[in-house]
Amino acid sequence: TNHLTSLMKDQVSVPREAAEKLVLMVSPFAPHLGEECWNLLGHEDSLAYQPWVEYDEALCIDNTVKMGVQVNGKTRGEIEIAKDADQEGAMAEAMKVTSV
């Protein structure tokens, strides 16, 4: 699944704000499609005069990392742990993998 799907938990459709931002990001690559979608969202003015989507660096920071689990040089699985996890915590998670 993607982020738009996760926004639809208790809703029938994608939230309007998310759809508008997606249309704004698509418009430089497919301007005619962007304009059509913008009109379908109920806007009468052109999206060419709308401000670009704001960048929020805090939303781009991952709190977890994926790490491969190897035994004798052979990959046995993958775990996802906190970015600041210590070695003991990583080992405990790795031991939970069924193929280890």
KOLGU-4560 file (N, C-alpha, C; in nm, 3 decimals, padded with zeros to 5 digits):
<recs>
<n_xx: 00.084 n_yy: -00.119 n_zz: 00.000 ca_xx: 00.000 ca_yy: 00.000 ca_zz: 00.000 c_xx: 00.087 c_yy: 00.124 c_zz: 00.000 mol: A seq: 1 type: THR>
<n_xx: 00.027 n_yy: 00.235 n_zz: -00.035 ca_xx: 00.101 ca_yy: 00.359 ca_zz: -00.035 c_xx: 00.042 c_yy: 00.456 c_zz: 00.067 mol: A seq: 2 type: ASN>
<n_xx: 00.097 n_yy: 00.575 n_zz: 00.075 ca_xx: 00.053 ca_yy: 00.671 ca_zz: 00.175 c_xx: -00.091 c_yy: 00.715 c_zz: 00.152 mol: A seq: 3 type: HIS>
<n_xx: -00.134 n_yy: 00.730 n_zz: 00.027 ca_xx: -00.272 ca_yy: 00.770 ca_zz: 00.000 c_xx: -00.370 c_yy: 00.664 c_zz: 00.049 mol: A seq: 4 type: LEU>
<n_xx: -00.335 n_yy: 00.540 n_zz: 00.036 ca_xx: -00.422 ca_yy: 00.433 ca_zz: 00.085 c_xx: -00.433 c_yy: 00.439 c_zz: 00.237 mol: A seq: 5 type: THR>
<n_xx: -00.324 n_yy: 00.470 n_zz: 00.304 ca_xx: -00.329 ca_yy: 00.478 ca_zz: 00.450 c_xx: -00.413 c_yy: 00.595 c_zz: 00.498 mol: A seq: 6 type: SER>
<n_xx: -00.429 n_yy: 00.699 n_zz: 00.415 ca_xx: -00.512 ca_yy: 00.813 ca_zz: 00.453 c_xx: -00.661 c_yy: 00.781 c_zz: 00.445 mol: A seq: 7 type: LEU>
<n_xx: -00.696 n_yy: 00.672 n_zz: 00.378 ca_xx: -00.836 ca_yy: 00.638 ca_zz: 00.354 c_xx: -00.892 c_yy: 00.541 c_zz: 00.458 mol: A seq: 8 type: MET>
<n_xx: -00.836 n_yy: 00.531 n_zz: 00.574 ca_xx: -00.876 ca_yy: 00.431 ca_zz: 00.673 c_xx: -01.027 c_yy: 00.427 c_zz: 00.695 mol: A seq: 9 type: LYS>
<n_xx: -01.086 n_yy: 00.537 n_zz: 00.732 ca_xx: -01.229 ca_yy: 00.540 ca_zz: 00.762 c_xx: -01.307 c_yy: 00.622 c_zz: 00.660 mol: A seq: 10 type: ASP>
<n_xx: -01.248 n_yy: 00.646 n_zz: 00.545 ca_xx: -01.312 ca_yy: 00.730 ca_zz: 00.445 c_xx: -01.339 c_yy: 00.651 c_zz: 00.318 mol: A seq: 11 type: GLN>
<n_xx: -01.429 n_yy: 00.704 n_zz: 00.236 ca_xx: -01.462 ca_yy: 00.638 ca_zz: 00.110 c_xx: -01.366 c_yy: 00.682 c_zz: 00.001 mol: A seq: 12 type: VAL>
<n_xx: -01.315 n_yy: 00.804 n_zz: 00.010 ca_xx: -01.226 ca_yy: 00.855 ca_zz: -00.094 c_xx: -01.101 c_yy: 00.918 c_zz: -00.031 mol: A seq: 13 type: SER>
<n_xx: -01.006 n_yy: 00.951 n_zz: -00.117 ca_xx: -00.883 ca_yy: 01.015 ca_zz: -00.074 c_xx: -00.917 c_yy: 01.156 c_zz: -00.022 mol: A seq: 14 type: VAL>
<n_xx: -00.854 n_yy: 01.200 n_zz: 00.087 ca_xx: -00.879 ca_yy: 01.335 ca_zz: 00.136 c_xx: -00.851 c_yy: 01.440 c_zz: 00.028 mol: A seq: 15 type: PRO>
<n_xx: -00.933 n_yy: 01.542 n_zz: 00.022 ca_xx: -00.925 ca_yy: 01.645 ca_zz: -00.082 c_xx: -00.788 c_yy: 01.712 c_zz: -00.085 mol: A seq: 16 type: ARG>
<n_xx: -00.733 n_yy: 01.745 n_zz: 00.030 ca_xx: -00.603 ca_yy: 01.814 ca_zz: 00.034 c_xx: -00.494 c_yy: 01.727 c_zz: -00.029 mol: A seq: 17 type: GLU>
<n_xx: -00.497 n_yy: 01.597 n_zz: -00.001 ca_xx: -00.397 ca_yy: 01.507 ca_zz: -00.059 c_xx: -00.413 c_yy: 01.499 c_zz: -00.210 mol: A seq: 18 type: ALA>
<n_xx: -00.537 n_yy: 01.493 n_zz: -00.258 ca_xx: -00.562 ca_yy: 01.487 ca_zz: -00.403 c_xx: -00.515 c_yy: 01.615 c_zz: -00.471 mol: A seq: 19 type: ALA>
<n_xx: -00.541 n_yy: 01.730 n_zz: -00.409 ca_xx: -00.498 ca_yy: 01.857 ca_zz: -00.468 c_xx: -00.347 c_yy: 01.865 c_zz: -00.477 mol: A seq: 20 type: GLU>
<n_xx: -00.277 n_yy: 01.823 n_zz: -00.372 ca_xx: -00.130 ca_yy: 01.829 ca_zz: -00.373 c_xx: -00.073 c_yy: 01.733 c_zz: -00.477 mol: A seq: 21 type: LYS>
<n_xx: -00.135 n_yy: 01.617 n_zz: -00.492 ca_xx: -00.090 ca_yy: 01.522 ca_zz: -00.593 c_xx: -00.108 c_yy: 01.579 c_zz: -00.733 mol: A seq: 22 type: LEU>
<n_xx: -00.221 n_yy: 01.644 n_zz: -00.758 ca_xx: -00.245 ca_yy: 01.706 ca_zz: -00.889 c_xx: -00.143 c_yy: 01.816 c_zz: -00.915 mol: A seq: 23 type: VAL>
<n_xx: -00.111 n_yy: 01.896 n_zz: -00.813 ca_xx: -00.010 ca_yy: 02.001 ca_zz: -00.830 c_xx: 00.126 c_yy: 01.943 c_zz: -00.865 mol: A seq: 24 type: LEU>
<n_xx: 00.161 n_yy: 01.830 n_zz: -00.806 ca_xx: 00.292 ca_yy: 01.770 ca_zz: -00.833 c_xx: 00.297 c_yy: 01.701 c_zz: -00.969 mol: A seq: 25 type: MET>
<n_xx: 00.183 n_yy: 01.656 n_zz: -01.020 ca_xx: 00.178 ca_yy: 01.590 ca_zz: -01.150 c_xx: 00.180 c_yy: 01.693 c_zz: -01.264 mol: A seq: 26 type: VAL>
<n_xx: 00.128 n_yy: 01.811 n_zz: -01.237 ca_xx: 00.107 ca_yy: 01.910 ca_zz: -01.344 c_xx: 00.231 c_yy: 01.948 c_zz: -01.424 mol: A seq: 27 type: SER>
<n_xx: 00.352 n_yy: 01.957 n_zz: -01.369 ca_xx: 00.466 ca_yy: 01.990 ca_zz: -01.455 c_xx: 00.497 c_yy: 01.881 c_zz: -01.558 mol: A seq: 28 type: PRO>
<n_xx: 00.464 n_yy: 01.757 n_zz: -01.527 ca_xx: 00.493 ca_yy: 01.645 ca_zz: -01.617 c_xx: 00.378 c_yy: 01.618 c_zz: -01.715 mol: A seq: 29 type: PHE>
<n_xx: 00.256 n_yy: 01.644 n_zz: -01.669 ca_xx: 00.137 ca_yy: 01.622 ca_zz: -01.753 c_xx: 00.041 c_yy: 01.739 c_zz: -01.731 mol: A seq: 30 type: ALA>
<n_xx: 00.073 n_yy: 01.854 n_zz: -01.792 ca_xx: -00.005 ca_yy: 01.975 ca_zz: -01.763 c_xx: -00.153 c_yy: 01.966 c_zz: -01.801 mol: A seq: 31 type: PRO>
<n_xx: -00.185 n_yy: 01.902 n_zz: -01.911 ca_xx: -00.325 ca_yy: 01.892 ca_zz: -01.950 c_xx: -00.403 c_yy: 01.803 c_zz: -01.854 mol: A seq: 32 type: HIS>
<n_xx: -00.342 n_yy: 01.693 n_zz: -01.814 ca_xx: -00.405 ca_yy: 01.605 ca_zz: -01.716 c_xx: -00.422 c_yy: 01.677 c_zz: -01.583 mol: A seq: 33 type: LEU>
<n_xx: -00.320 n_yy: 01.752 n_zz: -01.542 ca_xx: -00.328 ca_yy: 01.828 ca_zz: -01.419 c_xx: -00.442 c_yy: 01.927 c_zz: -01.420 mol: A seq: 34 type: GLY>
<n_xx: -00.458 n_yy: 01.999 n_zz: -01.531 ca_xx: -00.568 ca_yy: 02.097 ca_zz: -01.542 c_xx: -00.703 c_yy: 02.028 c_zz: -01.537 mol: A seq: 35 type: GLU>
<n_xx: -00.716 n_yy: 01.914 n_zz: -01.604 ca_xx: -00.844 ca_yy: 01.842 ca_zz: -01.602 c_xx: -00.878 c_yy: 01.794 c_zz: -01.461 mol: A seq: 36 type: GLU>
<n_xx: -00.780 n_yy: 01.738 n_zz: -01.394 ca_xx: -00.803 ca_yy: 01.691 ca_zz: -01.257 c_xx: -00.834 c_yy: 01.807 c_zz: -01.163 mol: A seq: 37 type: CYS>
<n_xx: -00.767 n_yy: 01.918 n_zz: -01.184 ca_xx: -00.790 ca_yy: 02.037 ca_zz: -01.101 c_xx: -00.934 c_yy: 02.085 c_zz: -01.118 mol: A seq: 38 type: TRP>
<n_xx: -00.983 n_yy: 02.083 n_zz: -01.241 ca_xx: -01.123 ca_yy: 02.121 ca_zz: -01.266 c_xx: -01.219 c_yy: 02.020 c_zz: -01.205 mol: A seq: 39 type: ASN>
<n_xx: -01.185 n_yy: 01.891 n_zz: -01.210 ca_xx: -01.271 ca_yy: 01.789 ca_zz: -01.149 c_xx: -01.279 c_yy: 01.804 c_zz: -00.997 mol: A seq: 40 type: LEU>
<n_xx: -01.176 n_yy: 01.862 n_zz: -00.940 ca_xx: -01.177 ca_yy: 01.887 ca_zz: -00.795 c_xx: -01.258 c_yy: 02.012 c_zz: -00.759 mol: A seq: 41 type: LEU>
<n_xx: -01.313 n_yy: 02.080 n_zz: -00.861 ca_xx: -01.403 ca_yy: 02.192 ca_zz: -00.835 c_xx: -01.341 c_yy: 02.329 c_zz: -00.846 mol: A seq: 42 type: GLY>
<n_xx: -01.219 n_yy: 02.340 n_zz: -00.893 ca_xx: -01.154 ca_yy: 02.469 ca_zz: -00.906 c_xx: -01.185 c_yy: 02.527 c_zz: -01.045 mol: A seq: 43 type: HIS>
<n_xx: -01.215 n_yy: 02.655 n_zz: -01.049 ca_xx: -01.243 ca_yy: 02.719 ca_zz: -01.177 c_xx: -01.120 c_yy: 02.787 c_zz: -01.235 mol: A seq: 44 type: GLU>
<n_xx: -01.027 n_yy: 02.829 n_zz: -01.149 ca_xx: -00.905 ca_yy: 02.895 ca_zz: -01.197 c_xx: -00.801 c_yy: 02.790 c_zz: -01.235 mol: A seq: 45 type: ASP>
<n_xx: -00.699 n_yy: 02.833 n_zz: -01.308 ca_xx: -00.594 ca_yy: 02.742 ca_zz: -01.353 c_xx: -00.502 c_yy: 02.707 c_zz: -01.237 mol: A seq: 46 type: SER>
<n_xx: -00.453 n_yy: 02.586 n_zz: -01.236 ca_xx: -00.360 ca_yy: 02.547 ca_zz: -01.130 c_xx: -00.221 c_yy: 02.604 c_zz: -01.154 mol: A seq: 47 type: LEU>
<n_xx: -00.196 n_yy: 02.662 n_zz: -01.269 ca_xx: -00.066 ca_yy: 02.720 ca_zz: -01.299 c_xx: -00.032 c_yy: 02.835 c_zz: -01.205 mol: A seq: 48 type: ALA>
<n_xx: -00.133 n_yy: 02.896 n_zz: -01.145 ca_xx: -00.111 ca_yy: 03.011 ca_zz: -01.057 c_xx: -00.116 c_yy: 02.972 c_zz: -00.909 mol: A seq: 49 type: TYR>
<n_xx: -00.123 n_yy: 02.844 n_zz: -00.882 ca_xx: -00.128 ca_yy: 02.798 ca_zz: -00.743 c_xx: 00.014 c_yy: 02.786 c_zz: -00.687 mol: A seq: 50 type: GLN>
<n_xx: 00.033 n_yy: 02.807 n_zz: -00.558 ca_xx: 00.167 ca_yy: 02.791 ca_zz: -00.499 c_xx: 00.208 c_yy: 02.645 c_zz: -00.499 mol: A seq: 51 type: PRO>
<n_xx: 00.337 n_yy: 02.621 n_zz: -00.510 ca_xx: 00.390 ca_yy: 02.486 ca_zz: -00.512 c_xx: 00.375 c_yy: 02.423 c_zz: -00.375 mol: A seq: 52 type: TRP>
<n_xx: 00.375 n_yy: 02.293 n_zz: -00.369 ca_xx: 00.360 ca_yy: 02.218 ca_zz: -00.245 c_xx: 00.476 c_yy: 02.251 c_zz: -00.152 mol: A seq: 53 type: VAL>
<n_xx: 00.446 n_yy: 02.273 n_zz: -00.024 ca_xx: 00.549 ca_yy: 02.306 ca_zz: 00.075 c_xx: 00.625 c_yy: 02.181 c_zz: 00.116 mol: A seq: 54 type: GLU>
<n_xx: 00.755 n_yy: 02.196 n_zz: 00.135 ca_xx: 00.843 ca_yy: 02.088 ca_zz: 00.177 c_xx: 00.861 c_yy: 02.093 c_zz: 00.328 mol: A seq: 55 type: TYR>
<n_xx: 00.840 n_yy: 01.982 n_zz: 00.395 ca_xx: 00.859 ca_yy: 01.976 ca_zz: 00.539 c_xx: 00.964 c_yy: 01.868 c_zz: 00.569 mol: A seq: 56 type: ASP>
<n_xx: 01.083 n_yy: 01.911 n_zz: 00.602 ca_xx: 01.195 ca_yy: 01.818 ca_zz: 00.623 c_xx: 01.168 c_yy: 01.721 c_zz: 00.737 mol: A seq: 57 type: GLU>
<n_xx: 01.091 n_yy: 01.764 n_zz: 00.837 ca_xx: 01.063 ca_yy: 01.678 ca_zz: 00.951 c_xx: 00.987 c_yy: 01.552 c_zz: 00.909 mol: A seq: 58 type: ALA>
<n_xx: 00.908 n_yy: 01.560 n_zz: 00.802 ca_xx: 00.832 ca_yy: 01.444 ca_zz: 00.755 c_xx: 00.919 c_yy: 01.346 c_zz: 00.677 mol: A seq: 59 type: LEU>
<n_xx: 01.039 n_yy: 01.386 n_zz: 00.641 ca_xx: 01.128 ca_yy: 01.300 ca_zz: 00.562 c_xx: 01.226 c_yy: 01.219 c_zz: 00.647 mol: A seq: 60 type: CYS>
<n_xx: 01.223 n_yy: 01.237 n_zz: 00.775 ca_xx: 01.316 ca_yy: 01.168 ca_zz: 00.863 c_xx: 01.256 c_yy: 01.036 c_zz: 00.907 mol: A seq: 61 type: ILE>
<n_xx: 01.329 n_yy: 00.927 n_zz: 00.883 ca_xx: 01.285 ca_yy: 00.795 ca_zz: 00.926 c_xx: 01.332 c_yy: 00.768 c_zz: 01.068 mol: A seq: 62 type: ASP>
<n_xx: 01.244 n_yy: 00.713 n_zz: 01.148 ca_xx: 01.280 ca_yy: 00.677 ca_zz: 01.285 c_xx: 01.326 c_yy: 00.533 c_zz: 01.296 mol: A seq: 63 type: ASN>
<n_xx: 01.303 n_yy: 00.456 n_zz: 01.190 ca_xx: 01.344 ca_yy: 00.316 ca_zz: 01.191 c_xx: 01.430 c_yy: 00.287 c_zz: 01.069 mol: A seq: 64 type: THR>
<n_xx: 01.506 n_yy: 00.180 n_zz: 01.078 ca_xx: 01.588 ca_yy: 00.134 ca_zz: 00.966 c_xx: 01.566 c_yy: -00.015 c_zz: 00.948 mol: A seq: 65 type: VAL>
<n_xx: 01.581 n_yy: -00.061 n_zz: 00.824 ca_xx: 01.573 ca_yy: -00.204 ca_zz: 00.795 c_xx: 01.715 c_yy: -00.259 c_zz: 00.790 mol: A seq: 66 type: LYS>
<n_xx: 01.731 n_yy: -00.375 n_zz: 00.852 ca_xx: 01.864 ca_yy: -00.434 ca_zz: 00.860 c_xx: 01.853 c_yy: -00.582 c_zz: 00.823 mol: A seq: 67 type: MET>
<n_xx: 01.944 n_yy: -00.626 n_zz: 00.739 ca_xx: 01.947 ca_yy: -00.766 ca_zz: 00.701 c_xx: 02.005 c_yy: -00.851 c_zz: 00.813 mol: A seq: 68 type: GLY>
<n_xx: 01.951 n_yy: -00.970 n_zz: 00.828 ca_xx: 01.999 ca_yy: -01.063 ca_zz: 00.930 c_xx: 02.074 c_yy: -01.175 c_zz: 00.859 mol: A seq: 69 type: VAL>
<n_xx: 02.201 n_yy: -01.193 n_zz: 00.896 ca_xx: 02.284 ca_yy: -01.296 ca_zz: 00.833 c_xx: 02.334 c_yy: -01.394 c_zz: 00.938 mol: A seq: 70 type: GLN>
<n_xx: 02.344 n_yy: -01.520 n_zz: 00.896 ca_xx: 02.403 ca_yy: -01.623 ca_zz: 00.979 c_xx: 02.507 c_yy: -01.693 c_zz: 00.891 mol: A seq: 71 type: VAL>
<n_xx: 02.632 n_yy: -01.692 n_zz: 00.934 ca_xx: 02.743 ca_yy: -01.750 ca_zz: 00.857 c_xx: 02.748 c_yy: -01.693 c_zz: 00.715 mol: A seq: 72 type: ASN>
<n_xx: 02.723 n_yy: -01.563 n_zz: 00.702 ca_xx: 02.733 ca_yy: -01.496 ca_zz: 00.573 c_xx: 02.614 c_yy: -01.517 c_zz: 00.480 mol: A seq: 73 type: GLY>
<n_xx: 02.511 n_yy: -01.584 n_zz: 00.525 ca_xx: 02.392 ca_yy: -01.607 ca_zz: 00.444 c_xx: 02.275 c_yy: -01.529 c_zz: 00.501 mol: A seq: 74 type: LYS>
<n_xx: 02.205 n_yy: -01.460 n_zz: 00.413 ca_xx: 02.092 ca_yy: -01.379 ca_zz: 00.457 c_xx: 01.978 c_yy: -01.469 c_zz: 00.502 mol: A seq: 75 type: THR>
<n_xx: 01.929 n_yy: -01.445 n_zz: 00.622 ca_xx: 01.821 ca_yy: -01.526 ca_zz: 00.678 c_xx: 01.691 c_yy: -01.448 c_zz: 00.695 mol: A seq: 76 type: ARG>
<n_xx: 01.698 n_yy: -01.317 n_zz: 00.683 ca_xx: 01.578 ca_yy: -01.237 ca_zz: 00.699 c_xx: 01.611 c_yy: -01.090 c_zz: 00.709 mol: A seq: 77 type: GLY>
<n_xx: 01.511 n_yy: -01.015 n_zz: 00.749 ca_xx: 01.526 ca_yy: -00.870 ca_zz: 00.761 c_xx: 01.447 c_yy: -00.824 c_zz: 00.884 mol: A seq: 78 type: GLU>
<n_xx: 01.502 n_yy: -00.731 n_zz: 00.958 ca_xx: 01.432 ca_yy: -00.675 ca_zz: 01.074 c_xx: 01.422 c_yy: -00.524 c_zz: 01.058 mol: A seq: 79 type: ILE>
<n_xx: 01.326 n_yy: -00.466 n_zz: 01.125 ca_xx: 01.312 ca_yy: -00.320 ca_zz: 01.128 c_xx: 01.325 c_yy: -00.277 c_zz: 01.273 mol: A seq: 80 type: GLU>
<n_xx: 01.425 n_yy: -00.193 n_zz: 01.298 ca_xx: 01.453 ca_yy: -00.151 ca_zz: 01.435 c_xx: 01.463 c_yy: 00.001 c_zz: 01.440 mol: A seq: 81 type: ILE>
<n_xx: 01.459 n_yy: 00.054 n_zz: 01.562 ca_xx: 01.475 ca_yy: 00.198 ca_zz: 01.581 c_xx: 01.613 c_yy: 00.241 c_zz: 01.535 mol: A seq: 82 type: ALA>
<n_xx: 01.621 n_yy: 00.362 n_zz: 01.483 ca_xx: 01.747 ca_yy: 00.411 ca_zz: 01.430 c_xx: 01.855 c_yy: 00.418 c_zz: 01.536 mol: A seq: 83 type: LYS>
<n_xx: 01.817 n_yy: 00.441 n_zz: 01.660 ca_xx: 01.915 ca_yy: 00.455 ca_zz: 01.767 c_xx: 01.923 c_yy: 00.330 c_zz: 01.856 mol: A seq: 84 type: ASP>
<n_xx: 01.879 n_yy: 00.215 n_zz: 01.804 ca_xx: 01.881 ca_yy: 00.092 ca_zz: 01.883 c_xx: 02.025 c_yy: 00.046 c_zz: 01.910 mol: A seq: 85 type: ALA>
<n_xx: 02.045 n_yy: -00.012 n_zz: 02.027 ca_xx: 02.178 ca_yy: -00.062 ca_zz: 02.061 c_xx: 02.196 c_yy: -00.204 c_zz: 02.005 mol: A seq: 86 type: ASP>
<n_xx: 02.315 n_yy: -00.258 n_zz: 02.019 ca_xx: 02.347 ca_yy: -00.389 ca_zz: 01.962 c_xx: 02.264 c_yy: -00.499 c_zz: 02.027 mol: A seq: 87 type: GLN>
<n_xx: 02.241 n_yy: -00.490 n_zz: 02.157 ca_xx: 02.164 ca_yy: -00.593 ca_zz: 02.226 c_xx: 02.019 c_yy: -00.595 c_zz: 02.176 mol: A seq: 88 type: GLU>
<n_xx: 01.962 n_yy: -00.478 n_zz: 02.154 ca_xx: 01.826 ca_yy: -00.470 ca_zz: 02.102 c_xx: 01.815 c_yy: -00.526 c_zz: 01.961 mol: A seq: 89 type: GLY>
<n_xx: 01.916 n_yy: -00.498 n_zz: 01.879 ca_xx: 01.918 ca_yy: -00.550 ca_zz: 01.743 c_xx: 01.933 c_yy: -00.702 c_zz: 01.743 mol: A seq: 90 type: ALA>
<n_xx: 02.016 n_yy: -00.753 n_zz: 01.831 ca_xx: 02.034 ca_yy: -00.898 ca_zz: 01.841 c_xx: 01.905 c_yy: -00.966 c_zz: 01.888 mol: A seq: 91 type: MET>
<n_xx: 01.837 n_yy: -00.904 n_zz: 01.983 ca_xx: 01.711 ca_yy: -00.961 ca_zz: 02.033 c_xx: 01.608 c_yy: -00.968 c_zz: 01.921 mol: A seq: 92 type: ALA>
<n_xx: 01.598 n_yy: -00.863 n_zz: 01.841 ca_xx: 01.505 ca_yy: -00.862 ca_zz: 01.727 c_xx: 01.546 c_yy: -00.965 c_zz: 01.623 mol: A seq: 93 type: GLU>
<n_xx: 01.675 n_yy: -00.979 n_zz: 01.597 ca_xx: 01.722 ca_yy: -01.075 ca_zz: 01.499 c_xx: 01.691 c_yy: -01.218 c_zz: 01.542 mol: A seq: 94 type: ALA>
<n_xx: 01.698 n_yy: -01.246 n_zz: 01.671 ca_xx: 01.669 ca_yy: -01.380 ca_zz: 01.719 c_xx: 01.522 c_yy: -01.417 c_zz: 01.707 mol: A seq: 95 type: MET>
<n_xx: 01.436 n_yy: -01.317 n_zz: 01.690 ca_xx: 01.292 ca_yy: -01.343 ca_zz: 01.672 c_xx: 01.260 c_yy: -01.390 c_zz: 01.530 mol: A seq: 96 type: LYS>
<n_xx: 01.353 n_yy: -01.370 n_zz: 01.436 ca_xx: 01.330 ca_yy: -01.414 ca_zz: 01.299 c_xx: 01.328 c_yy: -01.567 c_zz: 01.298 mol: A seq: 97 type: VAL>
<n_xx: 01.225 n_yy: -01.624 n_zz: 01.236 ca_xx: 01.206 ca_yy: -01.769 ca_zz: 01.243 c_xx: 01.317 c_yy: -01.850 c_zz: 01.175 mol: A seq: 98 type: THR>
<n_xx: 01.381 n_yy: -01.795 n_zz: 01.074 ca_xx: 01.482 ca_yy: -01.871 ca_zz: 01.001 c_xx: 01.622 c_yy: -01.859 c_zz: 01.062 mol: A seq: 99 type: SER>
<n_xx: 01.633 n_yy: -01.795 n_zz: 01.176 ca_xx: 01.764 ca_yy: -01.780 ca_zz: 01.241 c_xx: 01.785 c_yy: -01.894 c_zz: 01.339 mol: A seq: 100 type: VAL>
</recs>
